[in-house]
Amino acid sequence: MEINSGEIATLKVVEQFNAAFNRQDVIAIMELMTPDCIFGEPYPPPDGSMYEGQEAVRAYWERFFAESPLANFTFYDLFASTDRAVVRWTYHWVEKDGKKGHIQGVDVLRVRDGQIAEKFSYVKG
C-alpha cells in the first residue's frame, strides 16, 4: 500500500506539533493550528471541555504548561489517512510533591492546509 502526498503532509504536521508540544513551545504549537482551531480535552469526565479559536486554545496550552512544567509525552503509532491522523501517547508528569504519574490516550486530529484544525484527546480510565 502506497502512502499518498496528503498522508505524508498530514504526518509531517502532526510530528512537528508533537515535537513543539514536548518543547512546550506554545508559539510553535499555535503556528501549527488554524485560526478557527478546535481542541477537545478529556477533562472533566465524561464529556471533557471544548476550546475554539486561537485565543482560547492558546490560553489552554499556556495554563496546561504552567501547571505541569515537566509535562512530557511519548508518542506511538502515528498514522494518517489524507487529512486525518490518530496518535497513541503516554503523558508523563511530576506533581509538586515529586510524585510521578502517567496516563495513556489517543489524539484524533484533522489537518487543513498544512495546519491542525481539530485535536480531540481521549484517555484510558
C-alpha positions in Angstrom: 0.0 0.0 0.0 1.4 3.4 -1.0 1.3 6.5 1.2 -0.2 9.5 -0.8 1.1 13.0 -0.6 -1.8 14.1 1.6 -1.0 11.5 4.2 2.7 12.4 4.2 1.8 16.1 4.7 -0.6 15.3 7.5 2.0 13.1 9.2 4.6 15.8 8.9 2.4 18.5 10.5 1.4 16.1 13.4 5.1 15.2 14.0 6.0 18.9 14.1 3.1 19.6 16.5 4.2 16.8 18.8 7.8 18.0 18.9 6.7 21.6 19.7 4.4 20.2 22.4 7.3 18.4 24.1 9.3 21.6 23.9 6.3 23.4 25.5 6.6 25.9 22.7 3.2 27.5 22.6 4.2 29.8 19.8 5.2 26.9 17.5 2.1 24.9 18.6 -0.2 27.8 17.7 1.6 28.4 14.4 0.7 24.8 13.5 -3.0 25.3 14.3 -5.6 27.0 12.1 -7.2 30.3 13.2 -10.5 28.5 13.8 -8.9 25.5 15.5 -10.8 23.3 17.9 -9.3 21.4 20.9 -11.3 18.9 22.9 -9.7 17.9 26.1 -10.8 14.8 28.1 -11.5 16.6 31.4 -13.8 16.8 33.2 -15.3 13.4 32.5 -17.5 12.2 30.9 -17.5 14.7 28.1 -14.4 16.9 28.6 -14.1 20.6 27.6 -14.0 22.2 24.2 -11.9 25.2 23.3 -12.5 27.0 20.0 -10.2 29.5 18.2 -6.6 30.6 18.6 -7.2 32.7 21.7 -9.0 30.0 23.7 -6.7 27.2 22.6 -3.5 29.3 23.3 -4.8 30.1 26.8 -5.4 26.4 27.5 -1.9 25.4 26.4 -0.3 28.3 28.4 -2.3 27.2 31.5 -1.5 23.5 30.9 2.3 24.0 30.7 2.3 26.5 33.7 0.5 23.9 35.8 2.6 21.0 34.5 6.1 22.3 33.7 7.6 18.8 33.5 4.9 17.6 31.1 6.2 15.1 28.6 4.5 12.9 26.0 5.8 9.7 24.4 4.1 9.3 21.1 3.5 5.9 19.4 1.5 4.5 16.4 1.0 7.7 14.4 -0.9 7.1 11.3 -2.8 9.2 8.8 -5.4 9.0 6.1 -5.3 12.1 3.9 -6.4 14.9 6.3 -7.0 12.8 9.4 -4.4 11.4 11.9 -4.5 9.3 15.0 -1.7 9.1 17.5 -1.4 7.0 20.7 0.5 8.5 23.5 1.6 8.3 27.2 1.6 11.6 29.1 4.1 11.7 32.0 4.1 14.3 34.7 5.7 15.1 38.1 3.5 16.5 40.8 4.6 19.3 43.1 5.4 16.8 45.9 7.7 14.9 43.5 5.3 12.1 42.8 5.4 10.9 39.2 2.3 9.9 37.2 1.2 8.9 33.8 -1.8 8.3 31.7 -2.4 6.8 28.2 -4.5 8.1 25.5 -5.1 8.9 21.8 -5.5 12.1 19.8 -7.7 12.3 16.7 -6.7 15.1 14.5 -7.8 16.8 11.3 -5.3 18.8 9.2 -6.4 21.5 6.8 -4.0 23.5 4.6 -0.9 22.4 6.5 -2.3 23.2 9.9 -4.2 21.3 12.6 -7.8 22.3 12.5 -9.1 19.8 15.2 -7.4 17.9 18.0 -9.6 15.7 20.2 -7.8 13.9 23.1 -9.2 10.8 24.8 -7.7 9.0 27.8 -8.0 5.5 29.3 -9.6 5.2 32.6 
